[in-house]
């Protein structure tokens, strides 16, 4: 981890296109300003961690579903035309 000392109004530049500026300091709290490309994603750590946990849970659920389907084997079907509700003789009732 990199530690830096900055005063109000001073900045650091990351990867030539992200600027972090110290805006205000009050007691133990620091207000930072960020300038970054519009395609960059910025999340608070607790939100990022929650999304990661939800993604892992969804992936585990998908894997469990895939394993359950795989273990059942293929679902068999009868010959075409032999389903329920269709006459077996192949002729239409006259009437």
N, CA, C and O atoms as CSV, one atom per row, in Angstrom:
chain,resi,resn,atom,element,x,y,z
A,1,UNK,N,N,0.844,-1.169,0.000
A,1,UNK,CA,C,0.000,0.000,0.000
A,1,UNK,C,C,0.895,1.239,0.000
A,1,UNK,O,O,1.917,1.283,0.684
A,2,UNK,N,N,0.501,2.222,-0.762
A,2,UNK,CA,C,1.232,3.481,-0.862
A,2,UNK,C,C,0.626,4.488,0.101
A,2,UNK,O,O,-0.592,4.669,0.112
A,3,UNK,N,N,1.442,5.143,0.904
A,3,UNK,CA,C,1.000,6.195,1.808
A,3,UNK,C,C,1.549,7.524,1.315
A,3,UNK,O,O,2.739,7.634,1.019
A,4,UNK,N,N,0.697,8.526,1.227
A,4,UNK,CA,C,1.097,9.857,0.787
A,4,UNK,C,C,0.586,10.895,1.776
A,4,UNK,O,O,-0.436,10.700,2.434
A,5,UNK,N,N,1.304,11.981,1.865
A,5,UNK,CA,C,0.845,13.120,2.654
A,5,UNK,C,C,0.489,14.232,1.674
A,5,UNK,O,O,1.316,14.627,0.852
A,6,UNK,N,N,-0.716,14.727,1.759
A,6,UNK,CA,C,-1.187,15.802,0.887
A,6,UNK,C,C,-1.897,16.831,1.746
A,6,UNK,O,O,-2.479,16.498,2.778
A,7,UNK,N,N,-1.846,18.071,1.319
A,7,UNK,CA,C,-2.560,19.161,1.975
A,7,UNK,C,C,-3.797,19.495,1.160
A,7,UNK,O,O,-3.942,19.042,0.024
A,8,UNK,N,N,-4.692,20.293,1.744
A,8,UNK,CA,C,-5.907,20.711,1.031
A,8,UNK,C,C,-5.505,21.376,-0.281
A,8,UNK,O,O,-4.639,22.250,-0.309
A,9,UNK,N,N,-6.140,20.951,-1.355
A,9,UNK,CA,C,-5.873,21.485,-2.685
A,9,UNK,C,C,-4.819,20.711,-3.454
A,9,UNK,O,O,-4.689,20.899,-4.663
A,10,UNK,N,N,-4.063,19.847,-2.794
A,10,UNK,CA,C,-3.042,19.058,-3.475
A,10,UNK,C,C,-3.649,17.759,-4.012
A,10,UNK,O,O,-4.633,17.250,-3.475
A,11,UNK,N,N,-3.039,17.232,-5.086
A,11,UNK,CA,C,-3.587,16.076,-5.797
A,11,UNK,C,C,-2.540,15.006,-6.016
A,11,UNK,O,O,-1.344,15.228,-5.828
A,12,UNK,N,N,-3.017,13.837,-6.420
A,12,UNK,CA,C,-2.179,12.775,-6.966
A,12,UNK,C,C,-2.829,12.348,-8.277
A,12,UNK,O,O,-4.048,12.424,-8.431
A,13,UNK,N,N,-2.009,11.900,-9.212
A,13,UNK,CA,C,-2.480,11.434,-10.510
A,13,UNK,C,C,-2.203,9.936,-10.595
A,13,UNK,O,O,-1.106,9.479,-10.274
A,14,UNK,N,N,-3.214,9.172,-11.035
A,14,UNK,CA,C,-3.098,7.721,-11.168
A,14,UNK,C,C,-3.334,7.367,-12.633
A,14,UNK,O,O,-4.333,7.782,-13.220
A,15,UNK,N,N,-2.420,6.604,-13.222
A,15,UNK,CA,C,-2.536,6.128,-14.611
A,15,UNK,C,C,-2.808,7.250,-15.616
A,15,UNK,O,O,-3.530,7.037,-16.590
A,16,UNK,N,N,-2.262,8.401,-15.402
A,16,UNK,CA,C,-2.369,9.537,-16.335
A,16,UNK,C,C,-3.775,10.088,-16.526
A,16,UNK,O,O,-3.929,11.114,-17.188
A,17,UNK,N,N,-4.820,9.446,-15.971
A,17,UNK,CA,C,-6.176,9.938,-16.250
A,17,UNK,C,C,-7.109,9.955,-15.035
A,17,UNK,O,O,-8.300,10.231,-15.174
A,18,UNK,N,N,-6.581,9.666,-13.863
A,18,UNK,CA,C,-7.382,9.741,-12.633
A,18,UNK,C,C,-6.674,10.690,-11.679
A,18,UNK,O,O,-5.505,10.497,-11.345
A,19,UNK,N,N,-7.393,11.713,-11.245
A,19,UNK,CA,C,-6.822,12.674,-10.310
A,19,UNK,C,C,-7.609,12.633,-9.011
A,19,UNK,O,O,-8.839,12.684,-9.017
A,20,UNK,N,N,-6.893,12.542,-7.900
A,20,UNK,CA,C,-7.501,12.553,-6.572
A,20,UNK,C,C,-6.991,13.797,-5.858
A,20,UNK,O,O,-5.783,13.983,-5.704
A,21,UNK,N,N,-7.923,14.654,-5.419
A,21,UNK,CA,C,-7.576,15.927,-4.782
A,21,UNK,C,C,-8.130,15.957,-3.368
A,21,UNK,O,O,-9.270,15.556,-3.135
A,22,UNK,N,N,-7.324,16.433,-2.420
A,22,UNK,CA,C,-7.799,16.640,-1.056
A,22,UNK,C,C,-8.621,17.933,-1.058
A,22,UNK,O,O,-8.100,19.004,-1.368
A,23,UNK,N,N,-9.905,17.827,-0.710
A,23,UNK,CA,C,-10.811,18.966,-0.735
A,23,UNK,C,C,-10.931,19.613,0.639
A,23,UNK,O,O,-10.922,20.838,0.758
A,24,UNK,N,N,-11.044,18.777,1.686
A,24,UNK,CA,C,-11.250,19.316,3.032
A,24,UNK,C,C,-10.782,18.294,4.063
A,24,UNK,O,O,-10.822,17.087,3.824
A,25,UNK,N,N,-10.343,18.795,5.201
A,25,UNK,CA,C,-9.963,17.940,6.326
A,25,UNK,C,C,-10.659,18.487,7.560
A,25,UNK,O,O,-10.506,19.663,7.890
A,26,UNK,N,N,-11.421,17.644,8.244
A,26,UNK,CA,C,-12.112,18.030,9.484
A,26,UNK,C,C,-11.937,16.909,10.484
A,26,UNK,O,O,-12.555,15.852,10.359
A,27,UNK,N,N,-11.100,17.138,11.473
A,27,UNK,CA,C,-10.839,16.110,12.485
A,27,UNK,C,C,-10.239,14.886,11.835
A,27,UNK,O,O,-9.178,14.959,11.215
A,28,UNK,N,N,-10.930,13.736,11.979
A,28,UNK,CA,C,-10.439,12.475,11.409
A,28,UNK,C,C,-11.063,12.175,10.052
A,28,UNK,O,O,-10.915,11.068,9.534
A,29,UNK,N,N,-11.745,13.132,9.484
A,29,UNK,CA,C,-12.427,12.914,8.212
A,29,UNK,C,C,-11.783,13.745,7.107
A,29,UNK,O,O,-11.452,14.914,7.305
A,30,UNK,N,N,-11.610,13.128,5.946
A,30,UNK,CA,C,-11.028,13.794,4.789
A,30,UNK,C,C,-12.030,13.732,3.648
A,30,UNK,O,O,-12.604,12.676,3.380
A,31,UNK,N,N,-12.242,14.843,2.981
A,31,UNK,CA,C,-13.095,14.879,1.800
A,31,UNK,C,C,-12.182,14.890,0.577
A,31,UNK,O,O,-11.329,15.765,0.430
A,32,UNK,N,N,-12.378,13.898,-0.303
A,32,UNK,CA,C,-11.572,13.758,-1.512
A,32,UNK,C,C,-12.424,14.065,-2.737
A,32,UNK,O,O,-13.623,13.787,-2.762
A,33,UNK,N,N,-11.794,14.638,-3.739
A,33,UNK,CA,C,-12.440,14.854,-5.028
A,33,UNK,C,C,-11.747,14.000,-6.070
A,33,UNK,O,O,-10.521,13.888,-6.063
A,34,UNK,N,N,-12.516,13.393,-6.970
A,34,UNK,CA,C,-11.966,12.499,-7.992
A,34,UNK,C,C,-12.345,13.020,-9.379
A,34,UNK,O,O,-13.496,13.378,-9.629
A,35,UNK,N,N,-11.370,13.053,-10.260
A,35,UNK,CA,C,-11.600,13.324,-11.671
A,35,UNK,C,C,-11.131,12.093,-12.426
A,35,UNK,O,O,-9.975,11.687,-12.305
A,36,UNK,N,N,-12.039,11.490,-13.215
A,36,UNK,CA,C,-11.708,10.230,-13.886
A,36,UNK,C,C,-12.533,10.095,-15.158
A,36,UNK,O,O,-13.526,10.803,-15.325
A,37,UNK,N,N,-12.136,9.195,-16.059
A,37,UNK,CA,C,-12.878,8.999,-17.316
A,37,UNK,C,C,-14.301,8.517,-17.042
A,37,UNK,O,O,-14.566,7.847,-16.044
A,38,UNK,N,N,-15.204,8.870,-17.945
A,38,UNK,CA,C,-16.614,8.501,-17.764
A,38,UNK,C,C,-16.838,6.994,-17.819
A,38,UNK,O,O,-17.832,6.506,-17.283
A,39,UNK,N,N,-15.932,6.243,-18.457
A,39,UNK,CA,C,-16.126,4.796,-18.544
A,39,UNK,C,C,-15.559,4.050,-17.334
A,39,UNK,O,O,-15.653,2.824,-17.268
A,40,UNK,N,N,-14.975,4.771,-16.381
A,40,UNK,CA,C,-14.433,4.137,-15.172
A,40,UNK,C,C,-15.573,3.827,-14.200
A,40,UNK,O,O,-16.557,4.564,-14.125
A,41,UNK,N,N,-15.428,2.737,-13.465
A,41,UNK,CA,C,-16.398,2.355,-12.443
A,41,UNK,C,C,-15.813,2.681,-11.076
A,41,UNK,O,O,-14.675,2.323,-10.773
A,42,UNK,N,N,-16.603,3.363,-10.257
A,42,UNK,CA,C,-16.164,3.719,-8.909
A,42,UNK,C,C,-17.231,3.255,-7.935
A,42,UNK,O,O,-18.392,3.650,-8.040
A,43,UNK,N,N,-16.835,2.417,-6.987
A,43,UNK,CA,C,-17.759,1.911,-5.972
A,43,UNK,C,C,-17.113,2.025,-4.599
A,43,UNK,O,O,-15.898,1.888,-4.458
A,44,UNK,N,N,-17.941,2.280,-3.587
A,44,UNK,CA,C,-17.433,2.178,-2.216
A,44,UNK,C,C,-17.100,0.723,-1.959
A,44,UNK,O,O,-17.754,-0.166,-2.504
A,45,UNK,N,N,-16.098,0.466,-1.141
A,45,UNK,CA,C,-15.628,-0.906,-0.911
A,45,UNK,C,C,-16.760,-1.816,-0.424
A,45,UNK,O,O,-16.861,-2.950,-0.891
A,46,UNK,N,N,-17.610,-1.359,0.495
A,46,UNK,CA,C,-18.665,-2.228,1.024
A,46,UNK,C,C,-19.671,-2.620,-0.060
A,46,UNK,O,O,-20.208,-3.727,-0.033
A,47,UNK,N,N,-19.926,-1.726,-1.009
A,47,UNK,CA,C,-20.826,-2.047,-2.118
A,47,UNK,C,C,-20.139,-3.040,-3.067
A,47,UNK,O,O,-20.754,-4.013,-3.502
A,48,UNK,N,N,-18.874,-2.792,-3.380
A,48,UNK,CA,C,-18.102,-3.695,-4.238
A,48,UNK,C,C,-18.083,-5.102,-3.651
A,48,UNK,O,O,-18.305,-6.075,-4.372
A,49,UNK,N,N,-17.819,-5.222,-2.345
A,49,UNK,CA,C,-17.755,-6.540,-1.700
A,49,UNK,C,C,-19.110,-7.234,-1.716
A,49,UNK,O,O,-19.176,-8.451,-1.889
A,50,UNK,N,N,-20.195,-6.478,-1.537
A,50,UNK,CA,C,-21.533,-7.073,-1.564
A,50,UNK,C,C,-21.857,-7.597,-2.967
A,50,UNK,O,O,-22.415,-8.685,-3.107
A,51,UNK,N,N,-21.510,-6.832,-3.997
A,51,UNK,CA,C,-21.737,-7.279,-5.372
A,51,UNK,C,C,-20.941,-8.541,-5.660
A,51,UNK,O,O,-21.458,-9.473,-6.277
A,52,UNK,N,N,-19.681,-8.582,-5.217
A,52,UNK,CA,C,-18.846,-9.767,-5.435
A,52,UNK,C,C,-19.454,-10.997,-4.749
A,52,UNK,O,O,-19.482,-12.081,-5.331
A,53,UNK,N,N,-19.940,-10.827,-3.511
A,53,UNK,CA,C,-20.549,-11.946,-2.778
A,53,UNK,C,C,-21.807,-12.431,-3.494
A,53,UNK,O,O,-22.034,-13.637,-3.595
A,54,UNK,N,N,-22.632,-11.498,-3.994
A,54,UNK,CA,C,-23.843,-11.884,-4.712
A,54,UNK,C,C,-23.496,-12.603,-6.015
A,54,UNK,O,O,-24.171,-13.560,-6.395
A,55,UNK,N,N,-22.454,-12.150,-6.695
A,55,UNK,CA,C,-22.029,-12.813,-7.930
A,55,UNK,C,C,-21.536,-14.230,-7.649
A,55,UNK,O,O,-21.840,-15.155,-8.403
A,56,UNK,N,N,-20.773,-14.404,-6.562
A,56,UNK,CA,C,-20.297,-15.744,-6.202
A,56,UNK,C,C,-21.471,-16.661,-5.867
A,56,UNK,O,O,-21.483,-17.826,-6.266
A,57,UNK,N,N,-22.462,-16.140,-5.132
A,57,UNK,CA,C,-23.627,-16.948,-4.769
A,57,UNK,C,C,-24.424,-17.330,-6.012
A,57,UNK,O,O,-24.887,-18.465,-6.126
A,58,UNK,N,N,-24.586,-16.400,-6.933
A,58,UNK,CA,C,-25.323,-16.692,-8.171
A,58,UNK,C,C,-24.578,-17.725,-9.002
A,58,UNK,O,O,-25.196,-18.629,-9.566
A,59,UNK,N,N,-23.264,-17.603,-9.084
A,59,UNK,CA,C,-22.473,-18.571,-9.849
A,59,UNK,C,C,-22.564,-19.948,-9.218
A,59,UNK,O,O,-22.672,-20.945,-9.932
A,60,UNK,N,N,-22.522,-20.026,-7.889
A,60,UNK,CA,C,-22.624,-21.314,-7.204
A,60,UNK,C,C,-24.005,-21.927,-7.444
A,60,UNK,O,O,-24.121,-23.136,-7.640
A,61,UNK,N,N,-25.047,-21.103,-7.428
A,61,UNK,CA,C,-26.396,-21.597,-7.690
A,61,UNK,C,C,-26.538,-22.107,-9.111
A,61,UNK,O,O,-27.177,-23.133,-9.346
A,62,UNK,N,N,-25.944,-21.392,-10.064
A,62,UNK,CA,C,-25.984,-21.824,-11.463
A,62,UNK,C,C,-25.242,-23.144,-11.649
A,62,UNK,O,O,-25.700,-24.023,-12.379
A,63,UNK,N,N,-24.100,-23.276,-10.987
A,63,UNK,CA,C,-23.319,-24.513,-11.078
A,63,UNK,C,C,-24.102,-25.676,-10.473
A,63,UNK,O,O,-24.111,-26.773,-11.030
A,64,UNK,N,N,-24.760,-25.441,-9.336
A,64,UNK,CA,C,-25.551,-26.499,-8.701
A,64,UNK,C,C,-26.711,-26.911,-9.603
A,64,UNK,O,O,-27.024,-28.096,-9.712
A,65,UNK,N,N,-27.349,-25.935,-10.248
A,65,UNK,CA,C,-28.447,-26.241,-11.161
A,65,UNK,C,C,-27.941,-27.041,-12.356
A,65,UNK,O,O,-28.577,-28.011,-12.769
A,66,UNK,N,N,-26.804,-26.641,-12.908
A,66,UNK,CA,C,-26.231,-27.362,-14.047
A,66,UNK,C,C,-25.891,-28.799,-13.660
A,66,UNK,O,O,-26.136,-29.717,-14.443
A,67,UNK,N,N,-25.333,-29.013,-12.468
A,67,UNK,CA,C,-25.007,-30.361,-12.004
A,67,UNK,C,C,-26.270,-31.193,-11.808
A,67,UNK,O,O,-26.296,-32.378,-12.142
A,68,UNK,N,N,-27.320,-30.569,-11.264
A,68,UNK,CA,C,-28.575,-31.299,-11.054
A,68,UNK,C,C,-29.180,-31.722,-12.380
A,68,UNK,O,O,-29.672,-32.842,-12.512
A,69,UNK,N,N,-29.148,-30.841,-13.352
A,69,UNK,CA,C,-29.687,-31.169,-14.673
A,69,UNK,C,C,-28.849,-32.258,-15.327
A,69,UNK,O,O,-29.385,-33.191,-15.925
A,70,UNK,N,N,-27.540,-32.135,-15.211
A,70,UNK,CA,C,-26.629,-33.112,-15.810
A,70,UNK,C,C,-26.831,-34.501,-15.198
A,70,UNK,O,O,-26.794,-35.499,-15.917
A,71,UNK,N,N,-27.042,-34.578,-13.890
A,71,UNK,CA,C,-27.183,-35.869,-13.217
A,71,UNK,C,C,-28.512,-36.545,-13.543
A,71,UNK,O,O,-28.620,-37.763,-13.402
A,72,UNK,N,N,-29.517,-35.800,-13.970
A,72,UNK,CA,C,-30.813,-36.386,-14.331
A,72,UNK,C,C,-30.757,-37.086,-15.666
A,72,UNK,O,O,-31.540,-38.005,-15.904
A,73,UNK,N,N,-29.866,-36.689,-16.540
A,73,UNK,CA,C,-29.784,-37.292,-17.869
A,73,UNK,C,C,-30.799,-36.674,-18.799
A,73,UNK,O,O,-31.558,-35.792,-18.398
A,74,UNK,N,N,-30.820,-37.135,-20.053
A,74,UNK,CA,C,-31.756,-36.554,-21.029
A,74,UNK,C,C,-33.190,-36.918,-20.697
A,74,UNK,O,O,-33.468,-37.996,-20.172
A,75,UNK,N,N,-34.080,-36.021,-21.006
A,75,UNK,CA,C,-35.506,-36.253,-20.791
A,75,UNK,C,C,-36.049,-36.947,-22.028
A,75,UNK,O,O,-35.948,-36.409,-23.131
A,76,UNK,N,N,-36.629,-38.149,-21.863
A,76,UNK,CA,C,-37.129,-38.911,-23.004
A,76,UNK,C,C,-38.501,-38.440,-23.440
A,76,UNK,O,O,-39.291,-37.951,-22.632
A,77,UNK,N,N,-38.776,-38.591,-24.724
A,77,UNK,CA,C,-40.081,-38.270,-25.275
A,77,UNK,C,C,-40.487,-39.422,-26.175
A,77,UNK,O,O,-39.645,-40.087,-26.778
A,78,UNK,N,N,-41.763,-39.642,-26.253
A,78,UNK,CA,C,-42.267,-40.690,-27.128
A,78,UNK,C,C,-42.210,-40.257,-28.580
A,78,UNK,O,O,-41.812,-39.131,-28.878
A,79,UNK,N,N,-42.604,-41.143,-29.489
A,79,UNK,CA,C,-42.626,-40.805,-30.912
A,79,UNK,C,C,-43.585,-39.654,-31.174
A,79,UNK,O,O,-44.548,-39.461,-30.432
A,80,UNK,N,N,-43.326,-38.897,-32.218
A,80,UNK,CA,C,-44.186,-37.773,-32.591
A,80,UNK,C,C,-45.572,-38.314,-32.905
A,80,UNK,O,O,-45.701,-39.338,-33.577
A,81,UNK,N,N,-46.608,-37.636,-32.427
A,81,UNK,CA,C,-47.980,-38.062,-32.711
A,81,UNK,C,C,-48.527,-39.018,-31.672
A,81,UNK,O,O,-49.699,-39.385,-31.755
A,82,UNK,N,N,-47.746,-39.432,-30.711
A,82,UNK,CA,C,-48.214,-40.373,-29.705
A,82,UNK,C,C,-48.383,-39.718,-28.340
A,82,UNK,O,O,-48.382,-40.405,-27.319
A,83,UNK,N,N,-48.527,-38.402,-28.315
A,83,UNK,CA,C,-48.691,-37.692,-27.057
A,83,UNK,C,C,-50.070,-37.891,-26.485
A,83,UNK,O,O,-50.912,-38.548,-27.096
A,84,UNK,N,N,-50.310,-37.328,-25.317
A,84,UNK,CA,C,-51.601,-37.468,-24.659
A,84,UNK,C,C,-52.673,-36.739,-25.453
A,84,UNK,O,O,-52.419,-35.702,-26.066
A,85,UNK,N,N,-53.860,-37.295,-25.428
A,85,UNK,CA,C,-55.000,-36.640,-26.037
A,85,UNK,C,C,-55.126,-36.848,-27.528
A,85,UNK,O,O,-56.050,-36.309,-28.136
A,86,UNK,N,N,-54.245,-37.598,-28.136
A,86,UNK,CA,C,-54.338,-37.836,-29.571
A,86,UNK,C,C,-54.792,-39.286,-29.794
A,86,UNK,O,O,-54.385,-40.192,-29.068
A,87,UNK,N,N,-55.611,-39.481,-30.776
A,87,UNK,CA,C,-56.055,-40.865,-31.037
A,87,UNK,C,C,-54.919,-41.734,-31.497
A,87,UNK,O,O,-54.043,-41.285,-32.236
A,88,UNK,N,N,-54.926,-43.001,-31.055
A,88,UNK,CA,C,-53.830,-43.914,-31.378
A,88,UNK,C,C,-54.023,-44.587,-32.711
A,88,UNK,O,O,-53.052,-45.080,-33.284
A,89,UNK,N,N,-55.214,-44.632,-33.224
A,89,UNK,CA,C,-55.469,-45.313,-34.483
A,89,UNK,C,C,-55.038,-44.509,-35.690
A,89,UNK,O,O,-54.894,-45.066,-36.778
A,90,UNK,N,N,-54.835,-43.254,-35.532
A,90,UNK,CA,C,-54.398,-42.424,-36.645
A,90,UNK,C,C,-55.551,-41.942,-37.489
A,90,UNK,O,O,-55.319,-41.203,-38.446
A,91,UNK,N,N,-56.777,-42.316,-37.193
A,91,UNK,CA,C,-57.904,-41.843,-37.999
A,91,UNK,C,C,-58.738,-40.886,-37.177
A,91,UNK,O,O,-58.826,-41.007,-35.955
A,92,UNK,N,N,-59.333,-39.960,-37.843
A,92,UNK,CA,C,-60.195,-38.992,-37.184
A,92,UNK,C,C,-61.567,-39.615,-36.960
A,92,UNK,O,O,-62.089,-40.324,-37.820
A,93,UNK,N,N,-62.142,-39.340,-35.793
A,93,UNK,CA,C,-63.506,-39.850,-35.609
A,93,UNK,C,C,-64.459,-39.170,-36.578
A,93,UNK,O,O,-64.384,-37.959,-36.790
A,94,UNK,N,N,-65.359,-39.956,-37.167
A,94,UNK,CA,C,-66.324,-39.376,-38.094
A,94,UNK,C,C,-67.570,-39.005,-37.338
A,94,UNK,O,O,-67.906,-39.612,-36.321
A,95,UNK,N,N,-68.233,-38.026,-37.832
A,95,UNK,CA,C,-69.404,-37.662,-37.082
A,95,UNK,C,C,-70.251,-36.763,-37.731
A,95,UNK,O,O,-71.285,-36.381,-37.182
